[in-house]
Amino acid sequence: MCPERRPRPLPAALPPPRASEPFALPQPLGPEPSAPPPLGSEPSALPPPLGSEPPPFGPPLAQAPAVRVGLSCVFGLAEATARRIIAARAARPFESFADFADRARPALPEAEALILAGALDWTGRTRPSLLLEARVTDARQRGTRPPARAADASLLPRAVAPLAVPELPAFDLAEQVRGECRASGLWFSAHPLDVLVDPAELMYATPAAALAARVGRRVTLVGMPCATRRVETKQGGAMLFLTLADRSGLAECVLFPDAYRALARALRGQVVRVAGRVEETLGAVTITVSKAAEVAAPAVPFAGAPCGTTH
């Protein structure tokens, strides 16, 4: 899901997220790219690599504009940890995961969320390999006191992993997108409808952008729940207003009490299919939903992820 949330305030060094864009990039923890990509094409969804070449396990680097997502969008990342990351990165770029873990000192769930969100892809290592190193590092350091730090960081030896770990194969694209959604509620490697949904599910679905031309007709639409609002009726029942997002735009759906009672469980999916009649009232086009089904199961969020339902 892509729930509405209010990120915690962080230092000005973090660019604000733009949740309205269809794609976004995770906040990089390594060296920054030399220049932003040119404007005028669809925003890219690829995190920047460490050097001029993309990581060997990832897709080619797209030459398209991109929206930078701030650290405040990573679920479960404490503000104190974010401040340490900013301060350490300002002192000098991170050289490796070991260097990042040594200087930023994230807790294991924080490191895992950053890895799954793609914030450490600049290392050129697969996300499973980074997750394994994070867990090994946490297990070896658990219960030990952090080492004393020299005033001049250049005097310290280069940080290394406490134990060499094997390089693991990368996640497949669907699993990578699920991890990104779990860690941030956003996606960076691909659109969820491209990798989490059987193409047959989309074959006869009406795009959200085409609903206005189908007023009075029954349609089927496949999309991701982006916002919900539960309203109590005068009779004491509950109805639901649901916003679904697909590749073409947003669709506003209405579930009256009987439909809401019957279909509430199906609407918890990361991707859902709804069917109903297209209605227009005062220029607003909606789908009055009579059927719904889960197409892709919801990603289990990290601790600290907000609820997507507003009342």
Contacts in CASP RR format, 6 or more apart in sequence:
PFRMAT RR
TARGET T0000
AUTHOR 0000-0000-0000
METHOD contacts of the structure
MODEL  1
MCPERRPRPLPAALPPPRASEPFALPQPLGPEPSAPPPLGSEPSALPPPL
GSEPPPFGPPLAQAPAVRVGLSCVFGLAEATARRIIAARAARPFESFADF
ADRARPALPEAEALILAGALDWTGRTRPSLLLEARVTDARQRGTRPPARA
ADASLLPRAVAPLAVPELPAFDLAEQVRGECRASGLWFSAHPLDVLVDPA
ELMYATPAAALAARVGRRVTLVGMPCATRRVETKQGGAMLFLTLADRSGL
AECVLFPDAYRALARALRGQVVRVAGRVEETLGAVTITVSKAAEVAAPAV
PFAGAPCGTTH
1 181 0 8 1.000
1 185 0 8 1.000
1 224 0 8 1.000
1 225 0 8 1.000
1 226 0 8 1.000
1 269 0 8 1.000
1 270 0 8 1.000
1 298 0 8 1.000
1 299 0 8 1.000
1 308 0 8 1.000
2 19 0 8 1.000
2 181 0 8 1.000
2 185 0 8 1.000
2 186 0 8 1.000
2 224 0 8 1.000
2 225 0 8 1.000
2 226 0 8 1.000
2 245 0 8 1.000
3 185 0 8 1.000
3 226 0 8 1.000
3 227 0 8 1.000
3 305 0 8 1.000
3 306 0 8 1.000
3 307 0 8 1.000
3 308 0 8 1.000
4 19 0 8 1.000
4 226 0 8 1.000
4 227 0 8 1.000
4 306 0 8 1.000
4 308 0 8 1.000
4 310 0 8 1.000
5 306 0 8 1.000
5 308 0 8 1.000
6 306 0 8 1.000
7 17 0 8 1.000
7 70 0 8 1.000
7 72 0 8 1.000
7 73 0 8 1.000
8 72 0 8 1.000
8 79 0 8 1.000
9 72 0 8 1.000
10 70 0 8 1.000
10 71 0 8 1.000
10 72 0 8 1.000
10 79 0 8 1.000
10 82 0 8 1.000
10 83 0 8 1.000
10 86 0 8 1.000
11 83 0 8 1.000
11 86 0 8 1.000
13 86 0 8 1.000
13 90 0 8 1.000
14 27 0 8 1.000
14 70 0 8 1.000
14 71 0 8 1.000
14 72 0 8 1.000
14 82 0 8 1.000
14 86 0 8 1.000
15 68 0 8 1.000
15 70 0 8 1.000
16 70 0 8 1.000
17 24 0 8 1.000
17 67 0 8 1.000
17 68 0 8 1.000
17 69 0 8 1.000
17 70 0 8 1.000
17 72 0 8 1.000
17 73 0 8 1.000
18 24 0 8 1.000
18 67 0 8 1.000
19 186 0 8 1.000
21 43 0 8 1.000
21 67 0 8 1.000
22 42 0 8 1.000
22 43 0 8 1.000
22 191 0 8 1.000
23 42 0 8 1.000
23 43 0 8 1.000
23 44 0 8 1.000
23 45 0 8 1.000
23 66 0 8 1.000
23 67 0 8 1.000
23 187 0 8 1.000
23 188 0 8 1.000
23 191 0 8 1.000
24 43 0 8 1.000
24 45 0 8 1.000
24 66 0 8 1.000
24 67 0 8 1.000
24 68 0 8 1.000
24 69 0 8 1.000
24 186 0 8 1.000
24 188 0 8 1.000
25 44 0 8 1.000
25 45 0 8 1.000
25 46 0 8 1.000
25 47 0 8 1.000
25 48 0 8 1.000
25 66 0 8 1.000
25 67 0 8 1.000
25 68 0 8 1.000
25 69 0 8 1.000
25 188 0 8 1.000
26 47 0 8 1.000
26 69 0 8 1.000
26 70 0 8 1.000
26 74 0 8 1.000
26 117 0 8 1.000
26 118 0 8 1.000
26 119 0 8 1.000
26 121 0 8 1.000
26 180 0 8 1.000
26 184 0 8 1.000
26 188 0 8 1.000
27 68 0 8 1.000
27 69 0 8 1.000
27 70 0 8 1.000
27 71 0 8 1.000
27 73 0 8 1.000
27 74 0 8 1.000
27 119 0 8 1.000
28 47 0 8 1.000
28 48 0 8 1.000
28 119 0 8 1.000
28 122 0 8 1.000
29 85 0 8 1.000
29 89 0 8 1.000
29 94 0 8 1.000
29 100 0 8 1.000
29 104 0 8 1.000
29 114 0 8 1.000
29 119 0 8 1.000
29 120 0 8 1.000
29 122 0 8 1.000
30 50 0 8 1.000
30 89 0 8 1.000
30 93 0 8 1.000
30 94 0 8 1.000
30 122 0 8 1.000
31 50 0 8 1.000
31 51 0 8 1.000
31 93 0 8 1.000
31 122 0 8 1.000
32 48 0 8 1.000
33 48 0 8 1.000
36 65 0 8 1.000
36 66 0 8 1.000
37 44 0 8 1.000
37 62 0 8 1.000
37 63 0 8 1.000
37 64 0 8 1.000
37 65 0 8 1.000
37 66 0 8 1.000
38 63 0 8 1.000
38 65 0 8 1.000
39 65 0 8 1.000
40 65 0 8 1.000
41 63 0 8 1.000
41 64 0 8 1.000
41 65 0 8 1.000
42 64 0 8 1.000
43 64 0 8 1.000
43 65 0 8 1.000
43 66 0 8 1.000
43 67 0 8 1.000
44 62 0 8 1.000
44 63 0 8 1.000
44 64 0 8 1.000
44 65 0 8 1.000
44 66 0 8 1.000
45 62 0 8 1.000
45 66 0 8 1.000
45 187 0 8 1.000
45 188 0 8 1.000
45 189 0 8 1.000
45 190 0 8 1.000
45 191 0 8 1.000
46 54 0 8 1.000
46 59 0 8 1.000
46 61 0 8 1.000
46 62 0 8 1.000
46 66 0 8 1.000
46 188 0 8 1.000
46 189 0 8 1.000
47 118 0 8 1.000
47 119 0 8 1.000
47 121 0 8 1.000
47 122 0 8 1.000
47 188 0 8 1.000
48 61 0 8 1.000
48 122 0 8 1.000
49 55 0 8 1.000
49 61 0 8 1.000
49 121 0 8 1.000
49 122 0 8 1.000
49 124 0 8 1.000
50 122 0 8 1.000
50 123 0 8 1.000
50 124 0 8 1.000
51 122 0 8 1.000
53 61 0 8 1.000
54 60 0 8 1.000
54 61 0 8 1.000
55 121 0 8 1.000
55 124 0 8 1.000
55 125 0 8 1.000
56 124 0 8 1.000
57 124 0 8 1.000
57 126 0 8 1.000
57 169 0 8 1.000
57 170 0 8 1.000
58 170 0 8 1.000
59 189 0 8 1.000
69 117 0 8 1.000
69 184 0 8 1.000
69 186 0 8 1.000
69 188 0 8 1.000
71 77 0 8 1.000
71 82 0 8 1.000
71 85 0 8 1.000
71 86 0 8 1.000
71 119 0 8 1.000
72 82 0 8 1.000
73 117 0 8 1.000
73 184 0 8 1.000
73 185 0 8 1.000
73 186 0 8 1.000
74 110 0 8 1.000
74 113 0 8 1.000
74 114 0 8 1.000
74 117 0 8 1.000
74 119 0 8 1.000
74 183 0 8 1.000
74 184 0 8 1.000
75 113 0 8 1.000
75 182 0 8 1.000
75 183 0 8 1.000
75 184 0 8 1.000
75 185 0 8 1.000
75 301 0 8 1.000
75 302 0 8 1.000
75 303 0 8 1.000
75 304 0 8 1.000
75 305 0 8 1.000
76 109 0 8 1.000
76 110 0 8 1.000
76 113 0 8 1.000
76 302 0 8 1.000
76 303 0 8 1.000
76 304 0 8 1.000
76 305 0 8 1.000
77 106 0 8 1.000
77 110 0 8 1.000
77 113 0 8 1.000
77 114 0 8 1.000
78 107 0 8 1.000
78 110 0 8 1.000
81 104 0 8 1.000
81 105 0 8 1.000
81 106 0 8 1.000
81 107 0 8 1.000
81 110 0 8 1.000
84 103 0 8 1.000
84 104 0 8 1.000
84 105 0 8 1.000
85 100 0 8 1.000
85 104 0 8 1.000
85 106 0 8 1.000
88 94 0 8 1.000
88 100 0 8 1.000
88 103 0 8 1.000
88 104 0 8 1.000
91 103 0 8 1.000
91 153 0 8 1.000
92 153 0 8 1.000
94 100 0 8 1.000
94 103 0 8 1.000
94 104 0 8 1.000
95 158 0 8 1.000
95 159 0 8 1.000
96 123 0 8 1.000
96 159 0 8 1.000
97 120 0 8 1.000
97 123 0 8 1.000
97 125 0 8 1.000
97 130 0 8 1.000
97 133 0 8 1.000
97 134 0 8 1.000
97 161 0 8 1.000
98 133 0 8 1.000
98 137 0 8 1.000
98 159 0 8 1.000
98 160 0 8 1.000
98 161 0 8 1.000
99 158 0 8 1.000
99 159 0 8 1.000
100 106 0 8 1.000
100 120 0 8 1.000
101 111 0 8 1.000
101 134 0 8 1.000
101 137 0 8 1.000
101 159 0 8 1.000
102 159 0 8 1.000
103 153 0 8 1.000
103 159 0 8 1.000
105 146 0 8 1.000
106 114 0 8 1.000
108 134 0 8 1.000
108 135 0 8 1.000
108 138 0 8 1.000
109 302 0 8 1.000
109 303 0 8 1.000
111 134 0 8 1.000
111 138 0 8 1.000
112 131 0 8 1.000
112 134 0 8 1.000
112 183 0 8 1.000
112 302 0 8 1.000
113 183 0 8 1.000
113 184 0 8 1.000
113 302 0 8 1.000
114 120 0 8 1.000
114 183 0 8 1.000
115 127 0 8 1.000
115 130 0 8 1.000
115 131 0 8 1.000
115 134 0 8 1.000
116 127 0 8 1.000
116 131 0 8 1.000
116 179 0 8 1.000
116 180 0 8 1.000
116 182 0 8 1.000
116 183 0 8 1.000
117 179 0 8 1.000
117 180 0 8 1.000
117 183 0 8 1.000
117 184 0 8 1.000
117 186 0 8 1.000
117 188 0 8 1.000
118 127 0 8 1.000
118 180 0 8 1.000
118 188 0 8 1.000
120 127 0 8 1.000
120 130 0 8 1.000
121 127 0 8 1.000
123 130 0 8 1.000
125 167 0 8 1.000
126 167 0 8 1.000
126 168 0 8 1.000
126 169 0 8 1.000
126 170 0 8 1.000
126 171 0 8 1.000
127 170 0 8 1.000
127 171 0 8 1.000
127 176 0 8 1.000
128 168 0 8 1.000
128 169 0 8 1.000
128 170 0 8 1.000
128 171 0 8 1.000
129 165 0 8 1.000
129 166 0 8 1.000
129 167 0 8 1.000
129 168 0 8 1.000
132 165 0 8 1.000
132 166 0 8 1.000
132 168 0 8 1.000
133 161 0 8 1.000
133 165 0 8 1.000
136 161 0 8 1.000
136 162 0 8 1.000
136 163 0 8 1.000
136 165 0 8 1.000
137 161 0 8 1.000
137 162 0 8 1.000
140 162 0 8 1.000
140 163 0 8 1.000
141 162 0 8 1.000
149 156 0 8 1.000
150 156 0 8 1.000
170 176 0 8 1.000
171 179 0 8 1.000
173 189 0 8 1.000
173 190 0 8 1.000
173 195 0 8 1.000
174 195 0 8 1.000
174 196 0 8 1.000
176 189 0 8 1.000
176 190 0 8 1.000
177 187 0 8 1.000
177 189 0 8 1.000
177 190 0 8 1.000
177 192 0 8 1.000
177 195 0 8 1.000
177 196 0 8 1.000
178 196 0 8 1.000
178 299 0 8 1.000
179 299 0 8 1.000
180 186 0 8 1.000
180 187 0 8 1.000
180 188 0 8 1.000
180 189 0 8 1.000
181 187 0 8 1.000
181 192 0 8 1.000
181 270 0 8 1.000
181 299 0 8 1.000
182 299 0 8 1.000
182 300 0 8 1.000
182 301 0 8 1.000
182 302 0 8 1.000
183 302 0 8 1.000
185 299 0 8 1.000
185 301 0 8 1.000
185 305 0 8 1.000
191 247 0 8 1.000
192 224 0 8 1.000
192 270 0 8 1.000
192 271 0 8 1.000
192 296 0 8 1.000
193 202 0 8 1.000
193 222 0 8 1.000
193 223 0 8 1.000
193 224 0 8 1.000
193 246 0 8 1.000
193 247 0 8 1.000
193 271 0 8 1.000
196 270 0 8 1.000
196 271 0 8 1.000
196 295 0 8 1.000
196 296 0 8 1.000
197 222 0 8 1.000
197 271 0 8 1.000
197 295 0 8 1.000
197 296 0 8 1.000
198 295 0 8 1.000
201 222 0 8 1.000
201 273 0 8 1.000
201 295 0 8 1.000
202 222 0 8 1.000
204 220 0 8 1.000
205 220 0 8 1.000
205 221 0 8 1.000
205 222 0 8 1.000
205 246 0 8 1.000
205 273 0 8 1.000
206 214 0 8 1.000
206 219 0 8 1.000
206 220 0 8 1.000
206 221 0 8 1.000
207 221 0 8 1.000
207 246 0 8 1.000
207 247 0 8 1.000
207 248 0 8 1.000
207 249 0 8 1.000
208 221 0 8 1.000
208 223 0 8 1.000
208 244 0 8 1.000
208 245 0 8 1.000
208 246 0 8 1.000
208 248 0 8 1.000
208 249 0 8 1.000
208 250 0 8 1.000
208 251 0 8 1.000
209 248 0 8 1.000
209 249 0 8 1.000
210 248 0 8 1.000
211 219 0 8 1.000
211 221 0 8 1.000
211 251 0 8 1.000
211 278 0 8 1.000
211 285 0 8 1.000
211 287 0 8 1.000
212 280 0 8 1.000
212 285 0 8 1.000
214 278 0 8 1.000
215 278 0 8 1.000
215 279 0 8 1.000
215 280 0 8 1.000
215 285 0 8 1.000
216 277 0 8 1.000
216 278 0 8 1.000
216 279 0 8 1.000
216 280 0 8 1.000
217 277 0 8 1.000
217 278 0 8 1.000
218 275 0 8 1.000
218 276 0 8 1.000
218 277 0 8 1.000
218 278 0 8 1.000
219 275 0 8 1.000
219 276 0 8 1.000
219 277 0 8 1.000
219 278 0 8 1.000
219 287 0 8 1.000
220 273 0 8 1.000
220 274 0 8 1.000
220 275 0 8 1.000
220 276 0 8 1.000
221 244 0 8 1.000
221 246 0 8 1.000
221 251 0 8 1.000
221 253 0 8 1.000
221 273 0 8 1.000
221 274 0 8 1.000
221 275 0 8 1.000
221 287 0 8 1.000
222 246 0 8 1.000
222 271 0 8 1.000
222 272 0 8 1.000
222 273 0 8 1.000
222 295 0 8 1.000
223 244 0 8 1.000
223 245 0 8 1.000
223 246 0 8 1.000
223 251 0 8 1.000
223 271 0 8 1.000
223 272 0 8 1.000
223 273 0 8 1.000
223 295 0 8 1.000
224 244 0 8 1.000
224 245 0 8 1.000
224 246 0 8 1.000
224 270 0 8 1.000
224 271 0 8 1.000
224 272 0 8 1.000
225 242 0 8 1.000
225 243 0 8 1.000
225 244 0 8 1.000
225 267 0 8 1.000
225 269 0 8 1.000
225 270 0 8 1.000
225 272 0 8 1.000
226 243 0 8 1.000
226 244 0 8 1.000
226 245 0 8 1.000
226 250 0 8 1.000
227 242 0 8 1.000
227 243 0 8 1.000
227 308 0 8 1.000
227 310 0 8 1.000
228 240 0 8 1.000
228 241 0 8 1.000
228 242 0 8 1.000
228 243 0 8 1.000
228 267 0 8 1.000
228 308 0 8 1.000
228 309 0 8 1.000
228 310 0 8 1.000
229 240 0 8 1.000
229 241 0 8 1.000
229 309 0 8 1.000
229 310 0 8 1.000
229 311 0 8 1.000
230 238 0 8 1.000
230 239 0 8 1.000
230 240 0 8 1.000
230 241 0 8 1.000
230 309 0 8 1.000
230 310 0 8 1.000
230 311 0 8 1.000
231 238 0 8 1.000
231 239 0 8 1.000
231 240 0 8 1.000
231 241 0 8 1.000
232 238 0 8 1.000
233 239 0 8 1.000
233 257 0 8 1.000
235 257 0 8 1.000
237 257 0 8 1.000
238 257 0 8 1.000
238 260 0 8 1.000
238 261 0 8 1.000
239 254 0 8 1.000
239 255 0 8 1.000
239 256 0 8 1.000
239 257 0 8 1.000
239 260 0 8 1.000
240 254 0 8 1.000
240 255 0 8 1.000
240 260 0 8 1.000
240 264 0 8 1.000
240 267 0 8 1.000
241 252 0 8 1.000
241 253 0 8 1.000
241 254 0 8 1.000
241 255 0 8 1.000
242 252 0 8 1.000
242 253 0 8 1.000
242 254 0 8 1.000
242 255 0 8 1.000
242 267 0 8 1.000
242 274 0 8 1.000
242 289 0 8 1.000
243 250 0 8 1.000
243 251 0 8 1.000
243 252 0 8 1.000
243 253 0 8 1.000
244 250 0 8 1.000
244 251 0 8 1.000
244 253 0 8 1.000
244 272 0 8 1.000
244 274 0 8 1.000
245 251 0 8 1.000
251 287 0 8 1.000
252 284 0 8 1.000
252 285 0 8 1.000
252 286 0 8 1.000
252 287 0 8 1.000
253 274 0 8 1.000
253 286 0 8 1.000
253 287 0 8 1.000
253 288 0 8 1.000
253 289 0 8 1.000
254 279 0 8 1.000
254 286 0 8 1.000
254 287 0 8 1.000
254 288 0 8 1.000
254 289 0 8 1.000
255 263 0 8 1.000
255 267 0 8 1.000
255 289 0 8 1.000
255 292 0 8 1.000
256 288 0 8 1.000
259 289 0 8 1.000
259 290 0 8 1.000
259 292 0 8 1.000
263 289 0 8 1.000
263 291 0 8 1.000
263 292 0 8 1.000
266 272 0 8 1.000
266 292 0 8 1.000
266 293 0 8 1.000
266 294 0 8 1.000
267 292 0 8 1.000
267 294 0 8 1.000
268 294 0 8 1.000
268 298 0 8 1.000
269 294 0 8 1.000
269 295 0 8 1.000
269 296 0 8 1.000
269 297 0 8 1.000
269 298 0 8 1.000
270 296 0 8 1.000
270 297 0 8 1.000
270 298 0 8 1.000
270 299 0 8 1.000
271 294 0 8 1.000
271 295 0 8 1.000
271 296 0 8 1.000
272 292 0 8 1.000
272 293 0 8 1.000
272 294 0 8 1.000
272 295 0 8 1.000
273 292 0 8 1.000
273 293 0 8 1.000
273 295 0 8 1.000
274 287 0 8 1.000
274 289 0 8 1.000
274 291 0 8 1.000
274 292 0 8 1.000
275 289 0 8 1.000
275 290 0 8 1.000
275 291 0 8 1.000
275 292 0 8 1.000
276 287 0 8 1.000
276 288 0 8 1.000
276 289 0 8 1.000
276 290 0 8 1.000
276 291 0 8 1.000
277 287 0 8 1.000
277 288 0 8 1.000
277 290 0 8 1.000
278 285 0 8 1.000
278 286 0 8 1.000
278 287 0 8 1.000
279 285 0 8 1.000
279 286 0 8 1.000
279 287 0 8 1.000
279 288 0 8 1.000
280 286 0 8 1.000
END
